[in-house]
Amino acid sequence: MRKMNYLRLCCLLWDLLDAVLGYLTVSIEPLPPVVVGDAVTLKCNFKTDGRMREIVWYRVTDGGTIKQKIFTFDAMFSTNYSHMENYRKREDLVYQSTVRLPEVRISDNGPYECHVGIYDRATREKVVLASGNIFLNVMSPPISISVIAADTPAPFSRYQAQNFTLVCIASGGKPAPTVYFKRDGELIEVVPLLEPPSGAAGLQDSRAARNLLNRDLDDTKMQKSLSLLDVEDRGGRPYTEDPLKSITPDPGLLFSPATEIIPETVVSREFPRWVHDMEPVYYFHHTHIPLSDGTVEVRAMLMWTLNPQIDNEALFSCEVKHPALSMPMQAEVTLVAPKGPKIMMTPTRARVGDTVRILVHGFQNEVFPEPLFTWTRVGSRLLDGSAEHDGKELVLERVPAELNGSMYRCTAQNPLGSTDTHTRLIVFENPNIPRGTEDSNGKFGSYTVFHHKLQLISELPLGWMERTEHLMFLEGHA
C-alpha cells in the first residue's frame, strides 16, 4: 500500500515538474550509407510543448573532442521559420530542422549532432536542452585499379621453374573492396596465405612438388639438356648469358661465337624444356593500406609456379567488388613472351666519329611483363670495354672505323620466354676528316690524332674565325 502511494506521489511530482518546465524530445532520422557525390539531407525531429529558443547543428571530429557548428537558428533574433515545418498534434508542437549537404565528400564522413533548446516555463532566463546524433557513413568506390607483375624486369630460364606474382592494386575505396582473380574468364581457386612466402620454396606443397623436367622428352634430348647444364656448372659462359641470370642459349652458340655466320637481322626464340604434369596451385595474399583521406588501398597478390608452355598468352583479370559499385571494376593483362623485336639505329648512315644509338622501339606483339634487355657484341667486347650492357638502348660514342661490320645482339626476355635480335653496324668514312696512314696495328694513327684534336677545338669557346685558323694550323701538321 505504501509502495502504491509512493508511485502516485512520484507521478504527481513528474507531472508538476513537466507542467513547469515543459518537455522536449529530439531525434535524427537514420540514413543508410551514402556514396561520394550524392546529395544528402540530415533531418532533426523534435517534439515539445514549450517555446523554442534555438537549434544548433554540429559536426563532431577528432573522436568527439571538437564540435564544429554547421547551422544555427536563434529565435531571439529571427522570425523566419521557413526552414522548419511545424504542425499541431494533441496540443504538442512537432518541428523538423534540416541540413542539406549538396555533394558529400569523404571528409564529410563522421558523426553529426542536433541540439535544441526551449524556454523554461517558470522563468525566461532558463533554457531546457536536448540533443540527437547520427553517424554519416560516406562510401567511396575505388578510383583506380591496375595489374602489375612483381619483380620485373626478370630473366627467363628454360631449365628452371620460376615463381611468378601478379599484383592487383585497387586504390581509393571506402570501405575496402573485395578483390579476386580470374584466368580466361574463370574464377581462380586460390590457397589463402596470411603472409606472402619468403622464397621460392614457399610456393611448393605436396600438390605442386613435381619433377619439372618434361618426361615426354626422349633420351637424346634429355642427354643434350643435361650436357648444357654441365657446361654451366663447369663455368662455361655462353655469349647470351649472364651466369647470375640463368639463361642458356642453343648449344651450337656456346664456344665459337666469333665464327658464326649470321645474316643482317636474325631472330631466335628459346622455349622451356619442362612442363608441369598437373594444374598449378595458386596462392593468394592481400593487404590493406590506409590512406590519408580516409580511403584504403588494397594490394592483392596471386602467386604460382609459372609454366611458359601453358601460361603464354593466358588472360588474367583482377575484379573488384564494392557496395558503391553497381557492377565490378576490372583490369586485365595477357601474359606474353617477347616476339619480333624492332631495332632502330640512328643515324641510319653512320660515319666515323658519329655517336650511334641502337634502340629497341617495339615488338610484333604486346609484351607483358616488362622485358629485360641485354646487349652484347658478337665475338668481342663493347666499345667501352664491357662484356654486356643492360637497357633498351645501346649508345656507341664516336665510333671508330674498325667497328665497321661488327654485329650486335639484343636479348629481350621476360619470365615467359626469350628472343635474340642481331643487327650489323656499317661505318662509312667521314669525308670531313682526312684519312691518315695506318700504323702497325692497322689503325689510322694520323687520322685518330687529328680527329681528337678536332674534337677538342670544336669544344673550345672560340668564334668561327678563330676555329678556322686552328683548323688550318692542324691541316698543316696532321
Secondary structure, 3 states (H helix, E strand, C coil): CHHHHHHHHHHHHHHHHHHHHCCEEEEECCCCCEECCCCEEEEEEEEECCCEEEEEEEEEEHHHCEEEEEEEEECCCCCCCCCEEEEEECCEEEEEEEEEECCCCHHHCEEEEEEEEEECCCCCCCEEEEEEEEEECEEECCCEEEEEECCCCCCCCCCCCEEEEEEEEEEEEECCCEEEEEECCEECCEEECCCCCCCHHHHCCCCCCCCCCCCCCCHHHHHHHHHHHHHHHCCCCCCCCCHHHCCCCCHHHCCCHHHCCCCCCCEEEECCCCCCCCCCCEEEEEEEEECCCCCEEEEEEEEEEECHHHHCCCEEEEEEECCCCCCCEEEEEECECCCCCCEEEECCCEECCCCEEEEECCCCCCCECCCEEEEEECCECCCCCCCCEECCEEEECCCCHHHCCCEEEEEEEECCEEEEEEEECCEECCCCCCCCCECCCCCEHHHHHHHHHHHHHHCCCCCHHHHHHHHHHHHHHC
